[in-house]
């Protein structure tokens, strides 16, 4: 159940990328993939460290997806900015 919560948190925060300039790697689809994969990977890492089960969900489970989503979006943003800078050279 925790995977579903992190997936939905990634999608929910991804919707706010429409307010950012279009510099994500592969555009809005890349931002979607970065948000979802980031939230899932970070959530699983925190889950492994804390020793909780995937079935244990609470408010903290949803909040764990937020930093993962931001990290995933940041990585995809940096890749896109680097590719854009390389194309201008």
C-alpha positions as CSV (number, residue, x, y, z in Angstrom):
1,X,0.0,0.0,0.0
2,X,2.9,2.3,0.7
3,X,4.0,2.0,-3.0
4,X,0.6,3.3,-4.1
5,X,0.9,6.2,-1.6
6,X,4.3,7.2,-2.9
7,X,3.2,6.9,-6.5
8,X,0.2,9.1,-5.9
9,X,2.3,11.7,-4.1
10,X,4.7,11.8,-7.0
11,X,1.8,12.3,-9.4
12,X,0.2,15.0,-7.2
13,X,3.4,17.0,-7.0
14,X,4.2,16.5,-10.6
15,X,1.1,18.5,-11.5
16,X,2.8,21.7,-10.2
17,X,5.6,21.4,-12.8
18,X,3.4,23.3,-15.2
19,X,4.4,26.4,-13.4
20,X,8.1,25.9,-14.1
21,X,10.0,26.6,-17.3
22,X,10.1,23.7,-19.7
23,X,13.7,22.6,-19.1
24,X,13.1,19.0,-17.9
25,X,14.8,16.2,-19.8
26,X,12.2,14.9,-22.3
27,X,9.7,17.6,-21.3
28,X,6.7,17.0,-19.1
29,X,6.9,13.2,-19.6
30,X,10.4,13.3,-18.2
31,X,9.2,15.3,-15.3
32,X,6.5,12.7,-14.7
33,X,9.0,9.9,-14.7
34,X,11.4,11.7,-12.5
35,X,8.7,12.5,-10.0
36,X,7.3,9.0,-9.8
37,X,10.6,7.2,-9.8
38,X,12.1,9.6,-7.3
39,X,9.3,9.2,-4.8
40,X,9.3,5.4,-5.2
41,X,13.0,5.0,-4.8
42,X,13.3,7.4,-1.9
43,X,10.3,5.9,-0.2
44,X,11.8,2.4,-0.5
45,X,15.1,3.5,0.9
46,X,13.5,5.1,3.9
47,X,11.3,2.0,4.4
48,X,14.4,-0.3,4.3
49,X,16.2,1.9,6.8
50,X,13.3,2.3,9.2
51,X,12.4,-1.5,9.1
52,X,8.7,-0.9,8.5
53,X,6.6,-3.1,6.3
54,X,5.2,-2.0,2.9
55,X,1.7,-2.6,4.4
56,X,2.2,0.0,7.2
57,X,0.8,3.3,5.9
58,X,0.1,6.5,7.8
59,X,0.5,10.2,7.3
60,X,4.3,9.9,7.5
61,X,4.3,7.5,4.6
62,X,2.7,10.1,2.4
63,X,5.2,12.8,3.6
64,X,8.1,10.5,2.8
65,X,7.2,10.8,-0.9
66,X,7.7,14.5,-1.0
67,X,11.5,14.8,-0.7
68,X,11.8,11.8,-3.1
69,X,9.7,13.6,-5.7
70,X,11.6,16.8,-5.3
71,X,14.9,15.0,-5.7
72,X,13.7,13.1,-8.8
73,X,12.4,16.3,-10.4
74,X,15.7,18.0,-9.6
75,X,17.7,15.3,-11.3
76,X,15.6,15.4,-14.4
77,X,15.7,19.2,-14.4
78,X,19.6,19.2,-14.1
79,X,19.9,16.7,-17.0
80,X,17.6,18.9,-19.1
81,X,19.5,22.1,-18.4
82,X,22.8,20.4,-19.1
83,X,21.5,19.1,-22.5
84,X,20.1,22.5,-23.3
85,X,23.5,24.1,-22.5
86,X,25.4,21.5,-24.6
87,X,23.1,22.2,-27.5
88,X,23.8,25.9,-27.4
89,X,27.6,25.4,-27.6
